[in-house]
Amino acid sequence: MRATFQHLIHEFELPLQSSVLIFSLILLIILLSPILLRKLRIPGIIGLIISGVVIGPHGLGILERNSAVDLFSTIGLLYIMFIAGLELDMNEFRLHRYKSAWFGFFTFILPLSIGYPVCYYLLGYDVNPSLLTASMFATHTLVAYPIVSKFGISKNQAVAVAVGGTILTDTAVLIILAVIMGNAEGTLNQEFWIRLGVSLAIFSAIMFIVIPRVARWFFRKLESEKHSHYIFVLAVVFFAAFLAEAAGVEAIIGAFVAGLALNKLIPHSSALMNRIEFMGNSLFIPFFLISVGMIVDVSAIMGGTGAWIVAGALTAAALLSKWLAALMAQLVFRFTGAQRQLIFGLSSAHAAATLAVILVGYQAGILDENILNGTILLILVTCIVASFATERAARRIVLEEENESPAPLSSEPANERILLPVAQVEHSSALLEFILLIREKKSPHPVSILSVVSNNEESESNILRSRQKLEEFVKQASASDARVDVLTTIDHNVASGISRISREIMAEIVVIGWSHKSNVLDRILGDTTDSILTTTDKAVYLSYFGKPLVTQKRIVVAAPPLCEREKGFAQWISKLSRLAQELSIPLLFFSDDVTARGISSALRELKSAARTDFETFTDWDDFMVLARSVGDDDLLVLVSARRGSASHMNVLDGLPARIEKHFHDQNRLVIYPPQVEKTHLIENYDDVSSEPLSRSIETIQKIGRGIGGIFRKDTGREGD
């Protein structure tokens, strides 16, 4: 008993040595510190850093920095940079790349210009230490970026500019570090510059040419192995970090570049993105923040006035220079005050690259202990200031966005409902993935998954089996943090069941899979799709996705004349724009000039950041000529129309079947906008209608086309 008690006491000796106990303590801090400090209105990030100070080797000494802590800290640091690159809206970044470049210049040159005189003249350091310390001011770590993600403003223009400027300024600083180290070691010669340039060129080629192609192949071949996707992504991140170090720059640059390289292949609303953010925000990033606090040596800072003077001068210069850079960005780009504060908050925290610069300089003997301790205090203060500034700015931006009166086309229904009827579960998961990408994220309603069961003696048992199969969709949606509602209904006819349920739940969009007309009767009288279009006035999206959506390179849209005058024009424009932004791919429209102007106007009102191109197309009788412009990795979209609508043409009735025949290998989508509500101007004569006659004529036309198709098919076989 005594031995057991002594063994237990030994396990709790400080610093803790048991890896299980250390990990349990870290998890407890990650769980409790944000909850406790939230009541004091202190950001959770600060709570984690302060917790690291308390339990660290310079605090209570509960934990010491060992290989396990360093490993998780490195993972968290790389994770922050990777998520920053992954969540960067490439369309927004492309639109604002010049702004990012200018902000990168401001946030690099201003801290360098302010920091060098402070270190050289005020603190009395030599040229090399002054230049190295001043370059440290120019760096910034996106410690406060999780706050931006939490408030859902990661696509704000100010965020794109700040994150884009990060890679530019940090890369410049780390190159300066390599130059100063080469100068200190006496190896700053022509060979040094050649080696650095060649290695960076090889690194860039691998990351932006080889890795995306390998990832696209991997996602296509192992589409069903969802857990393998996450492991593959982690492998790419650490491989990129290794390549960056081999190229002569810091690993954080490699992680950020990995995020950029995989950006197009991991949509922001996908299940894979949800897994990446969940693991990072729950475990790896908090571990890094705690490890940052463990570096702070409070006793060294309190030991004398020299460290305080250095720390005060460094902190003031760092914060002032970053605030001036944010102010310059506001004045030049005409940002709001909240956006200026957001840029300042994101760019004022010094942690990752700052530690890299200072520790390397200290170990090389270029910097002294006062600079090291002053930098540690600077890290703590700037992380606190950055967190408070970012959270306040994020709240202001959210309130400003809510108070803005949106343009008519940009306001999707806040209570949008989408219905997905399924026949075969194994072929419908891609349809659900498509819905999760285009759905209105603020809608409180779940996606409705419907199965229609025939009304016969086995209907009850069929309902039970159908509900069990549909549970797979619940798991798929939960991986993306989305809700689905499983519905089953009994009806003699599938189309009438879909139509009835769409009215009952007041669905705006019905997404159906591509059906195949397998027999003569279907070809003559029409299939389930035709029946759904006839019995419902909802928007119908006829979809076929044989390849993963993340592997698509373009969205090619064929828009008929007058489609801009249809009731659902704003809806499908908004959905395609959202899909293009989620997949970070361009939109290519084929239409006449009038329709092109209408689409351009709609996209401007939506403030869409998607890249958009237009090609004039008017020969709808020879629609298949578009095959020359549609690649194997393009998503082909046809905007069709029901009979009686403004944009309807007779050629549209037969196009889906021709598209299936000539674009068999491509992903394809046919959009039928919602039908205009019928109004009867002469109510007294509404019993006299031409609908039976028109339907009879349509049926005769279908029979004629079907018989003609049969004879053409038979003739073709005889010729064979």
Number of C-alpha atoms within 10 A of each C-alpha: 6 7 8 9 10 10 11 11 10 13 14 13 11 13 17 17 16 13 11 9 13 18 14 12 16 20 15 11 20 23 15 14 19 19 15 13 16 13 9 9 10 17 21 20 26 25 25 28 26 21 22 27 24 20 22 24 19 20 19 12 15 19 22 19 14 9 9 12 20 14 14 18 22 19 21 23 27 27 27 27 28 29 24 26 25 26 21 23 28 24 22 21 20 16 16 17 17 14 22 26 19 21 28 25 17 23 32 28 19 21 25 26 16 17 27 24 16 20 24 18 11 11 16 12 18 13 12 18 23 23 21 24 29 28 27 30 33 32 32 28 25 23 27 27 23 21 20 20 17 12 13 12 17 21 17 16 18 28 24 28 24 26 26 25 27 29 23 20 23 27 18 19 25 22 16 17 23 20 18 20 19 14 13 15 10 9 14 15 11 8 10 13 13 10 13 17 14 12 19 17 12 12 20 19 12 15 23 15 12 12 17 20 14 11 19 17 13 14 21 15 12 12 13 11 10 12 11 13 19 16 11 13 18 17 12 21 26 20 17 26 24 17 24 23 17 15 21 16 24 23 25 30 26 28 32 24 26 29 26 23 24 23 24 23 25 25 24 21 19 22 21 20 18 18 16 18 18 12 13 22 18 13 18 21 27 26 29 28 25 27 26 25 26 24 23 28 19 15 11 15 20 11 10 11 10 15 21 18 15 24 24 16 18 25 22 14 21 27 24 18 26 27 22 17 27 29 21 19 26 20 12 12 13 12 18 13 15 21 24 23 25 30 31 29 32 30 30 36 29 29 24 24 24 26 19 16 21 24 16 16 23 16 10 13 12 19 21 15 12 18 21 22 22 24 28 25 25 27 28 23 19 24 28 24 18 29 27 20 20 28 23 15 22 25 16 17 20 14 11 12 12 10 9 8 10 13 12 11 18 19 14 18 12 12 16 19 21 25 27 25 25 21 16 13 15 10 15 20 18 19 20 20 20 18 19 22 23 19 20 20 14 11 14 12 17 18 24 21 22 23 25 25 22 18 14 11 8 10 16 14 10 18 19 11 11 22 16 11 14 20 15 13 20 16 14 17 20 13 16 18 14 18 19 20 15 19 18 19 17 17 17 12 14 21 21 18 22 24 20 16 19 24 13 9 12 15 20 20 24 23 22 22 21 18 14 13 15 9 9 14 12 14 19 20 16 16 17 17 18 14 17 20 20 15 14 19 21 22 23 24 23 21 21 24 21 13 19 18 23 20 22 23 20 20 25 23 22 22 23 22 20 17 22 21 14 17 16 19 19 21 20 19 20 21 17 18 25 20 24 26 25 24 29 26 24 21 21 20 21 20 24 19 15 12 20 20 14 16 22 16 13 21 20 14 15 21 13 20 21 25 18 17 13 18 13 13 18 15 12 17 12 9 16 15 12 15 13 7 10 18 16 15 18 19 24 24 22 23 19 24 26 21 15 10 17 16 19 18 17 11 12 19 16 11 18 17 14 13 19 17 10 11 18 13 15 21 22 24 23 22 19 22 25 24 21 15 7 7 7 8 8 7 9 8 9 9 7 9 9 9 9 10 10 11 11 12 12 13 15 14 14 18 18 13 15 19 15 12 15 15 12 12 12 12 11 10 9 8 7 6
